[in-house]
Amino acid sequence: MSTKTQIGNIFHNAEKKNQYDKFIHAIQQPKMKELWDNKEGEAWNNYLKQKLTTESFIK
C-alpha cells in the first residue's frame, strides 16, 4: 500500500469518526439538557457538596 493511500485512509477514518462523534453528540443533547436543567439534581449536588465540605472540617 502506498503512502498516499495510507494517508487517504487515515483522513477517511478520521472523517468517519468525526461524523460519528457529531451524531452521538446530537443524540445526547436532549438528555444532557434534561439532566443539567434538573433543579432537584442541582439541589442534591449542592447538599452533598456542603455536607462533604462540612464533614472535612469536622475531621
C-alpha positions in Angstrom: 0.0 0.0 0.0 1.4 3.4 -0.9 2.0 6.2 1.5 -0.7 8.3 -0.3 -3.2 5.5 0.1 -2.3 5.2 3.8 -2.7 8.9 4.4 -6.0 8.9 2.5 -7.2 6.1 4.7 -6.2 8.0 7.8 -8.1 11.1 6.7 -11.2 9.0 5.7 -11.3 7.2 9.0 -10.8 10.5 10.9 -13.7 12.0 9.0 -15.9 9.0 9.7 -15.1 9.2 13.4 -15.8 12.9 13.5 -19.2 12.3 11.9 -19.9 9.6 14.4 -18.9 11.9 17.3 -21.2 14.6 15.9 -24.1 12.1 15.6 -23.6 10.8 19.2 -23.4 14.4 20.5 -26.7 15.4 18.7 -28.5 12.4 20.1 -27.2 13.1 23.7 -28.1 16.8 23.7 -31.7 16.5 24.8 -30.9 14.1 27.7 -27.9 16.3 28.7 -30.1 19.3 28.8 -32.7 17.4 30.8 -30.1 16.4 33.3 -28.3 19.8 33.5 -31.6 21.7 33.9 -32.8 19.4 36.6 -33.3 21.7 39.7 -33.8 18.7 42.1 -30.5 17.2 40.9 -28.8 20.6 41.4 -30.2 20.9 44.9 -29.0 17.4 45.8 -25.5 18.2 44.4 -25.3 21.4 46.5 -26.4 19.5 49.6 -23.7 16.8 49.0 -21.0 19.5 48.4 -22.0 21.3 51.6 -22.1 18.0 53.6 -18.7 16.9 52.3 -17.2 20.3 53.0 -18.6 20.4 56.5 -17.5 16.8 57.3 -14.0 17.5 56.1 -13.7 20.4 58.6 -15.0 18.2 61.4 -12.3 15.6 61.0 
